[in-house]
Amino acid sequence: MSVEVKVPAVGESISSGVVSVWHKKSGEKVSAGDPLFTLETDKVSTEINADADGVLQTLVAEGAEVKIGDVVATIEEGDGAQPEKKVEKKTDVQNPVPSKEAVLSPAARRIVTEEKLDPQEIRGTGKDGRVMKSDAIAASQNRAAPREEPPVEKATDDHVEEKPVAQSESGRFTRKKMSPLRRKIAAQLVMAQHTAAILTTFNECDMTAVQELRAKSQDAFTKKNGLKLGFMSFFIKAAVEGLKAVPSINSRIEGEDFIQNHYFDIGVAVGTERGLVVPVVRDADKKSFAELERDIAEFATKAREGKMKIEDLQGGVFTISNGGVYGSLVSTPILNPPQSGILGMHTIQKRPVAVGNEVAIRPMMYLALSYDHRAVDGKEAVTFLITVKQCIEDPKKLALDF
């Protein structure tokens, strides 16, 4: 019995995705619950697991774009059922009966259509040369080998050799399709620029107090909570204080309506190999430093392993982006629609600054607040940033619960 592996629905607004990687190879035995492939969409990457035990037969290649509900593989239930069929038909392989019009089994016809194979080039092992599913799968998997033959005959033309690959023919550049996530990011960024009146204001903060407090509390915090105390939890707490002081930033505009949020779900931008994702820390105003650090660590692990869920990314009212981890000194972050503000953190750099009437070397960080000027006035933006600065330079203003 054959079980179809279909692309499941992973979100209300998601209609397609890309099979980014197969975790199991065609012909390999799988068990129910085993991860079969990773589906990359414009929002998240999700591992799709097997629903039954058996032998996997893949129907689409890695990198193929598929729609929700498409059949991408089958699982032949039972132990060794597939190999036995092949053994029984070996007597016909020696004398295959080629036909001008290849006869295809229903399963083979589907594979031929999806993989765009030429049925006349497939040698059937079934009765009277009938092309079986295993023949079509083998032809699909071996399709790369014949493609390497034409360049041998045309060795004088260097450009022909790379024709099967969607890359530069001269080696000077590589052309490939953008992933759904990268396309979504691009569309969101352009949409943000076109729909909001984005303005950025800057300030800087002295990180001395936070660094000293963190160093002093690190051992006890780690021993008590099983994870390290980072800087991001301080900035989330400070951002919440800033949003309370300037409620207009905790808002969004929908058409002609101004919507004021009364909760504090803070998005934290996380960079991955596939692109930037912004998971949301729920009710940040009610969480302790340990709870914030735990949420951040879990999101980082999920993003790295491609296990982020749609609900992890929805509903944020404000975003914090830390370009400092990559060495950025200063930047102008772009809004995450429909939010009205985003705080950019940057690298900590020792600089000479005036402390009273003296010059001292202090660890300084530039802060940037980009905001939607339609909803937020300049005075309000500056007030928010000064509030964040004051909370970081004097952490006692925050509810310290180490």
PLY file of the C-alpha trace (Angstrom):
ply
format ascii 1.0
element vertex 402
property float x
property float y
property float z
element edge 401
property int vertex1
property int vertex2
end_header
0.00 0.00 0.00
1.27 3.45 -0.92
0.85 6.52 1.33
1.06 9.92 -0.34
3.21 12.62 1.26
1.48 15.95 0.65
2.58 19.52 1.36
0.58 20.47 4.47
-0.99 23.83 5.22
1.42 25.77 7.44
-0.40 29.09 7.67
-3.55 30.83 6.49
-1.80 33.14 4.03
0.75 30.61 2.73
-0.10 28.92 -0.58
3.28 27.59 -1.72
6.84 26.89 -0.67
10.12 25.30 -1.67
11.40 21.83 -0.81
14.72 23.17 0.45
16.24 19.83 1.53
15.31 16.16 1.70
16.38 14.65 5.03
15.72 11.12 3.69
16.78 9.83 0.28
14.55 8.13 -2.22
14.53 4.39 -1.56
15.44 4.83 2.09
13.35 3.23 4.84
11.57 5.69 7.13
9.53 5.44 10.29
6.46 7.44 11.29
7.62 10.72 12.81
10.92 10.86 10.93
11.63 14.26 9.32
11.33 13.83 5.55
12.00 17.30 4.16
12.11 20.97 5.04
9.47 23.20 3.48
10.67 26.78 3.15
7.94 29.38 2.76
7.91 33.16 2.65
7.50 33.25 6.43
8.94 30.15 8.07
10.77 26.91 7.38
9.03 23.78 8.63
10.14 20.16 8.88
7.55 17.75 7.45
7.50 14.34 9.09
6.49 10.89 7.86
2.99 9.64 8.69
3.79 5.95 8.18
6.56 3.36 8.13
7.90 2.19 4.80
10.18 3.00 1.89
10.31 6.63 0.72
10.03 7.45 -2.96
10.55 11.16 -3.66
8.70 12.77 -6.56
10.21 16.28 -6.57
13.81 17.45 -6.37
15.39 19.74 -3.81
14.75 23.37 -4.69
11.42 22.63 -6.38
8.59 25.06 -5.70
5.41 23.28 -4.62
1.89 24.27 -3.66
-0.04 23.35 -0.55
-1.63 19.95 -1.14
0.87 18.81 -3.79
2.10 15.21 -3.54
5.88 15.36 -3.19
6.61 11.72 -2.27
5.09 8.38 -1.49
5.81 5.88 1.27
5.53 2.23 0.22
4.34 0.46 3.34
5.84 -2.88 4.36
9.38 -4.19 4.58
11.17 -4.64 1.32
8.02 -4.62 -0.81
9.66 -2.35 -3.34
12.84 -4.42 -3.77
10.83 -7.66 -4.23
8.91 -6.21 -7.15
12.14 -5.24 -8.84
13.58 -8.74 -8.42
10.50 -10.37 -9.93
10.78 -8.23 -13.03
14.48 -8.68 -13.66
13.70 -11.39 -16.22
12.04 -8.74 -18.38
14.89 -6.25 -18.05
17.18 -8.40 -20.18
14.82 -8.16 -23.11
12.91 -4.89 -22.71
10.32 -4.22 -25.34
10.78 -0.62 -26.46
7.68 0.91 -27.87
7.18 3.89 -30.10
4.45 4.95 -27.74
5.60 4.18 -24.21
2.96 2.60 -22.00
2.99 4.23 -18.55
1.46 3.10 -15.30
-0.64 5.82 -13.57
2.03 6.42 -10.92
4.78 6.58 -13.55
2.76 9.01 -15.68
2.47 11.40 -12.73
6.23 11.34 -12.13
6.96 11.82 -15.84
4.65 14.83 -15.92
5.99 16.44 -12.76
9.65 15.80 -13.58
9.17 16.68 -17.29
10.77 13.44 -18.46
10.67 12.03 -21.98
8.76 8.71 -21.72
10.44 7.44 -24.90
13.82 7.53 -23.15
12.63 5.41 -20.20
13.10 1.66 -20.55
10.16 -0.07 -18.92
10.65 -3.17 -16.81
6.98 -4.09 -16.62
5.03 -6.48 -18.79
5.43 -5.71 -22.51
7.83 -2.86 -21.67
5.34 -1.03 -19.47
7.02 1.87 -17.63
6.54 1.37 -13.90
6.88 3.93 -11.11
10.31 2.60 -10.15
11.49 3.11 -13.75
10.31 6.74 -13.76
11.93 7.41 -10.39
15.23 5.90 -11.57
15.11 8.00 -14.73
14.47 11.13 -12.69
17.38 10.42 -10.33
19.77 9.57 -13.15
18.73 12.49 -15.30
21.83 14.46 -14.32
24.21 11.90 -15.89
23.09 12.23 -19.54
23.22 16.01 -19.24
26.97 15.84 -18.82
27.43 14.10 -22.19
26.60 16.92 -24.67
29.49 19.17 -23.53
31.97 16.37 -24.37
30.94 16.51 -28.01
31.07 20.32 -28.00
34.24 20.80 -26.00
35.20 23.75 -28.19
32.31 25.75 -26.75
33.03 26.39 -23.07
29.66 28.06 -22.55
27.65 24.93 -23.31
29.08 22.95 -20.39
27.15 24.80 -17.69
23.88 24.91 -19.54
22.04 22.46 -17.22
22.85 24.62 -14.19
21.00 27.89 -13.59
24.26 29.77 -13.17
26.57 32.06 -15.08
27.77 30.45 -18.29
31.07 32.33 -18.14
31.70 31.88 -14.44
31.60 35.64 -13.76
28.29 35.57 -11.91
25.70 33.15 -10.56
21.98 33.47 -11.21
19.48 31.65 -9.02
15.92 32.11 -7.83
15.34 34.01 -4.63
13.94 31.87 -1.83
10.34 32.53 -0.75
11.60 34.00 2.52
14.00 36.36 0.74
11.25 37.42 -1.68
8.94 38.12 1.25
11.62 40.15 3.03
12.25 42.17 -0.11
8.54 42.85 -0.60
8.10 43.86 3.04
11.03 46.28 2.96
9.84 47.96 -0.23
6.28 48.11 1.12
7.53 49.73 4.33
9.36 52.42 2.36
6.33 53.11 0.17
3.61 53.14 2.82
5.19 54.85 5.84
6.86 58.21 6.42
10.05 56.77 7.91
12.38 59.03 9.86
15.31 58.04 12.10
16.63 59.77 15.21
19.90 58.88 16.95
21.43 58.97 20.39
24.16 57.16 22.28
24.32 55.46 25.64
27.10 54.64 28.07
27.12 50.86 28.65
29.34 51.02 31.76
26.59 50.44 34.34
24.98 47.57 32.45
28.31 45.87 31.81
29.28 46.12 35.47
25.89 44.88 36.68
25.94 42.02 34.19
29.46 40.95 35.16
28.58 41.12 38.87
25.36 39.11 38.50
26.39 36.65 35.79
27.51 33.69 37.92
24.51 33.81 40.25
22.10 34.36 37.34
23.53 31.43 35.37
23.53 29.13 38.39
19.93 30.01 39.23
18.42 29.99 35.73
20.68 27.74 33.68
21.39 30.40 31.03
23.49 33.54 30.68
22.36 37.11 31.20
22.70 39.04 27.95
22.23 42.65 26.89
19.02 42.09 24.90
16.86 41.58 28.00
17.98 44.99 29.31
17.00 46.66 26.04
13.63 44.89 25.92
12.92 46.14 29.43
14.10 49.64 28.48
12.00 49.63 25.29
8.91 48.71 27.31
9.57 51.70 29.60
9.96 53.88 26.51
6.66 52.66 25.05
4.91 53.35 28.34
6.36 56.87 28.37
5.45 57.48 24.70
2.31 55.43 23.90
2.07 56.80 20.34
5.00 54.60 19.30
3.06 51.55 20.49
0.58 51.98 17.66
-0.17 51.30 14.02
-2.08 52.97 11.21
-4.69 51.05 9.21
-6.18 53.09 6.41
-7.61 56.19 8.07
-7.64 54.61 11.54
-5.04 55.07 14.28
-4.85 51.97 16.49
-3.32 52.30 19.95
-1.95 49.07 21.42
-2.19 48.44 25.15
0.08 45.40 25.31
3.82 44.91 24.88
4.69 42.09 22.49
8.22 42.94 21.38
9.76 41.53 18.20
13.45 40.61 18.30
15.15 40.41 14.90
17.16 37.21 14.42
19.50 36.68 11.48
19.61 33.22 9.87
21.22 31.71 6.79
17.85 31.94 5.06
17.25 35.57 5.99
15.97 37.78 8.78
13.05 36.65 10.94
11.41 38.55 13.80
9.98 36.27 16.50
7.83 37.98 19.12
8.38 37.97 22.89
4.85 38.00 24.32
3.91 40.25 27.26
7.46 41.49 27.69
6.31 43.91 30.38
5.27 41.02 32.63
8.35 38.83 32.21
11.48 38.61 34.33
14.99 38.92 32.94
15.33 35.12 33.07
12.08 34.61 31.15
13.14 37.11 28.50
16.56 35.49 28.09
14.93 32.05 27.86
12.53 33.24 25.14
15.39 34.81 23.18
17.51 31.65 23.43
14.62 29.43 22.32
13.87 31.66 19.33
17.52 31.66 18.30
17.58 27.84 18.40
14.32 27.57 16.45
15.55 30.01 13.81
18.87 28.21 13.46
17.18 24.80 13.10
14.41 26.06 10.82
11.64 25.22 13.30
10.05 28.64 13.67
6.25 28.62 13.61
3.91 31.20 12.11
2.49 32.10 15.50
6.03 32.91 16.72
6.23 35.76 14.20
2.80 37.35 14.43
1.41 40.20 16.51
4.46 42.27 17.49
3.92 45.95 18.35
7.57 47.08 18.29
10.88 45.61 17.07
14.45 45.61 18.34
17.29 44.85 15.91
20.85 44.31 17.10
23.22 45.01 14.23
26.01 45.32 16.77
26.53 41.57 16.82
27.85 41.92 13.25
30.00 44.96 14.09
27.65 47.67 12.81
28.55 51.06 14.29
25.43 52.93 13.19
22.52 52.30 10.82
18.95 53.33 10.03
16.67 50.31 10.60
13.57 49.93 8.43
10.14 49.57 10.01
8.50 46.20 10.35
4.97 46.96 9.03
2.46 47.73 10.41
4.50 48.76 13.47
5.33 52.42 14.03
8.80 52.01 15.54
11.97 49.95 15.53
15.02 50.33 17.79
18.46 49.66 16.35
21.26 48.57 18.69
24.87 48.76 17.54
28.33 47.60 18.47
29.82 48.66 21.80
32.93 50.74 21.17
35.23 52.41 23.65
35.36 56.15 22.97
36.53 59.28 24.80
33.51 61.09 26.25
33.01 64.02 28.59
32.16 62.87 32.12
31.55 65.98 34.16
34.50 68.25 33.36
36.82 65.39 32.49
37.40 63.17 29.49
37.05 59.44 30.13
37.14 56.30 28.01
33.74 54.63 28.16
32.03 51.72 26.32
29.52 53.54 24.14
26.71 52.33 21.91
24.85 54.31 19.24
21.08 53.87 19.32
18.78 54.52 16.36
15.00 54.79 16.41
13.21 54.65 13.07
9.57 55.63 13.32
6.50 56.35 11.23
6.22 60.13 11.25
2.51 59.84 10.42
1.87 58.42 13.89
4.83 59.73 15.90
6.09 63.30 16.21
9.79 64.09 16.44
9.53 65.20 20.08
7.94 61.86 20.99
10.63 59.89 19.17
13.41 61.77 20.97
11.64 61.28 24.32
11.43 57.54 23.71
15.12 57.27 22.84
16.18 59.33 25.87
14.05 57.07 28.09
15.83 54.00 26.73
19.21 55.72 27.20
18.43 56.61 30.81
17.29 53.07 31.64
20.48 51.58 30.20
22.80 54.08 31.87
20.98 53.64 35.18
19.63 50.04 35.27
18.10 50.66 38.71
15.27 52.38 36.81
14.35 48.89 35.57
12.71 46.23 37.72
15.81 44.14 38.43
14.73 40.63 39.44
17.91 38.61 39.13
0 1
1 2
2 3
3 4
4 5
5 6
6 7
7 8
8 9
9 10
10 11
11 12
12 13
13 14
14 15
15 16
16 17
17 18
18 19
19 20
20 21
21 22
22 23
23 24
24 25
25 26
26 27
27 28
28 29
29 30
30 31
31 32
32 33
33 34
34 35
35 36
36 37
37 38
38 39
39 40
40 41
41 42
42 43
43 44
44 45
45 46
46 47
47 48
48 49
49 50
50 51
51 52
52 53
53 54
54 55
55 56
56 57
57 58
58 59
59 60
60 61
61 62
62 63
63 64
64 65
65 66
66 67
67 68
68 69
69 70
70 71
71 72
72 73
73 74
74 75
75 76
76 77
77 78
78 79
79 80
80 81
81 82
82 83
83 84
84 85
85 86
86 87
87 88
88 89
89 90
90 91
91 92
92 93
93 94
94 95
95 96
96 97
97 98
98 99
99 100
100 101
101 102
102 103
103 104
104 105
105 106
106 107
107 108
108 109
109 110
110 111
111 112
112 113
113 114
114 115
115 116
116 117
117 118
118 119
119 120
120 121
121 122
122 123
123 124
124 125
125 126
126 127
127 128
128 129
129 130
130 131
131 132
132 133
133 134
134 135
135 136
136 137
137 138
138 139
139 140
140 141
141 142
142 143
143 144
144 145
145 146
146 147
147 148
148 149
149 150
150 151
151 152
152 153
153 154
154 155
155 156
156 157
157 158
158 159
159 160
160 161
161 162
162 163
163 164
164 165
165 166
166 167
167 168
168 169
169 170
170 171
171 172
172 173
173 174
174 175
175 176
176 177
177 178
178 179
179 180
180 181
181 182
182 183
183 184
184 185
185 186
186 187
187 188
188 189
189 190
190 191
191 192
192 193
193 194
194 195
195 196
196 197
197 198
198 199
199 200
200 201
201 202
202 203
203 204
204 205
205 206
206 207
207 208
208 209
209 210
210 211
211 212
212 213
213 214
214 215
215 216
216 217
217 218
218 219
219 220
220 221
221 222
222 223
223 224
224 225
225 226
226 227
227 228
228 229
229 230
230 231
231 232
232 233
233 234
234 235
235 236
236 237
237 238
238 239
239 240
240 241
241 242
242 243
243 244
244 245
245 246
246 247
247 248
248 249
249 250
250 251
251 252
252 253
253 254
254 255
255 256
256 257
257 258
258 259
259 260
260 261
261 262
262 263
263 264
264 265
265 266
266 267
267 268
268 269
269 270
270 271
271 272
272 273
273 274
274 275
275 276
276 277
277 278
278 279
279 280
280 281
281 282
282 283
283 284
284 285
285 286
286 287
287 288
288 289
289 290
290 291
291 292
292 293
293 294
294 295
295 296
296 297
297 298
298 299
299 300
300 301
301 302
302 303
303 304
304 305
305 306
306 307
307 308
308 309
309 310
310 311
311 312
312 313
313 314
314 315
315 316
316 317
317 318
318 319
319 320
320 321
321 322
322 323
323 324
324 325
325 326
326 327
327 328
328 329
329 330
330 331
331 332
332 333
333 334
334 335
335 336
336 337
337 338
338 339
339 340
340 341
341 342
342 343
343 344
344 345
345 346
346 347
347 348
348 349
349 350
350 351
351 352
352 353
353 354
354 355
355 356
356 357
357 358
358 359
359 360
360 361
361 362
362 363
363 364
364 365
365 366
366 367
367 368
368 369
369 370
370 371
371 372
372 373
373 374
374 375
375 376
376 377
377 378
378 379
379 380
380 381
381 382
382 383
383 384
384 385
385 386
386 387
387 388
388 389
389 390
390 391
391 392
392 393
393 394
394 395
395 396
396 397
397 398
398 399
399 400
400 401
